[in-house]
Every structure is written in C-alpha cells, then in structure tokens.
Amino acid sequence: MPSSAAVDDYLKVVYQHTEWQDERITPSQLAQQLGLAPSSVTEMVQKLAAAGLVDHRRYGPIRLTEGGAHRAAAIVRRHRLVETWLVREYGYTWDEVHDEAEILEHALSDRLLDRIDAQLGRPRFDPHGDAIPDAAGRTERVPFIMLGDAPAGHVARVLRVSDRDPQLLRELDRLGVDVGRELTVVDATAPALDVRFTGDSDAVALPREAYDAIWLSA
C-alpha cells in the first residue's frame, strides 16, 4: 500500500463527497478533486479495494466499506478538530486553516487530539459548518437547502460554507456571512443574489459564486 497519508487523503475525499448528498463519487470525480491523473487514481482505488477499504467495480462509483468509513471518519475528525483549534486558539481565519490542517492531521497523536477536543468543549462543527465526527465516527446530517435553491422570503441559519475557494471565504467574511448567522433570502435569481441578515435593515449583495457555496437550514 502507498503511504498512510496518501490513503487517508483518498478516503477523506470519498467520505466528504456524500456528506451533503447521496450520489457516490466516481473515479473521474475523485481524480478531479485530488488533481491527479485518472490512471493514477484508478490504480490507487484498486489497491484500496484490495485492502478492503472501498468497494468498486469497473466503471462504477466508489463506496467506502465499513472499515474504510471508520478510517475516513477518523481522519476527517482530526482535520476538522485541528481547523477549529487553529481558529479558536490561534486566531486563524476560516480561509487559512485548511492547508495547515492538512499537515497537522497526520502529526498529532490520538492522546493529544483528545486533549484538544476536550479543551474546545467537544465541538460538533468546524469553522465552515462541517460536522466533526465523534470518537466513534458518528455524525448527523441536518435538513438543508442550498442558497441558490432557496425561495425569496426564506428565513434560515447559515449551516455551512464551502472551504474550496479561500478568496470567496474572505469576501463572504467581509460581507458578514458566518456559520450560524440568521438571514432572509431577498432574491436568489440571476443576476441578483441578495440576503438580509437578521437585525440589519439593508440587503447585502453576495457574489454569484456563493450560489452553490452556502448551505442554509431548511
């Protein structure tokens, strides 16, 4: 098998793909998200299948086995706890933590990770609103609607903001978007994307990239 870190990176992407929807990831989608050649991903998936971490048939989607899901949840837990720790204790902003967590998630011992978890008060969500699996790998998916699908007048809390685009995160932070903040959708039809935060009188125009980057409570 390749290095443990490489295996974890694959399993983490497969795990995250179905957190907010039910369609399983395909090898081509996995290659795109990892930024790797499809041939390299195909070879790795075969090794993961041989190790009993994923189920995969040729040309079909990829599914985590019970063992693969447990390992994936463990590394996702590490990553999101580290992100939360860096934001709360060291003043990192939510657009800065991903790359740091990618490094630290492989370096911390289980004992230190549990100490960090306890120090933070056993948080359930990271700074972007993603659920932090508990020590047994359990999470709950709450009912949601994408900002771009929300009708005018929909009142909701921000559940999650995608962390894929640091520049978008910085812009949303400047505009006042934050996980847990309540807002009302004023208009989410092209070319407008306007919301009004609870307690504010003026609507805020969000960038179009936020259309499919913000999850709202349903």
ZIDAKA-V572766 format. One record per helix or strand of 3 or more residues. SS is the DSSP state (H for helix, E for strand). FROM is the first residue (numbers start at 1). TO is the last residue. If there is no record, write none. Layout:
<<SS FROM TO> <SS FROM TO>>
//
This chain:
<<H 4 17> <H 27 34> <H 38 50> <E 54 56> <E 62 64> <H 66 90> <H 97 104> <H 110 119> <E 144 146> <H 147 149> <E 155 161> <H 166 175> <E 182 187> <E 194 197> <H 208 212> <E 214 217>>
//
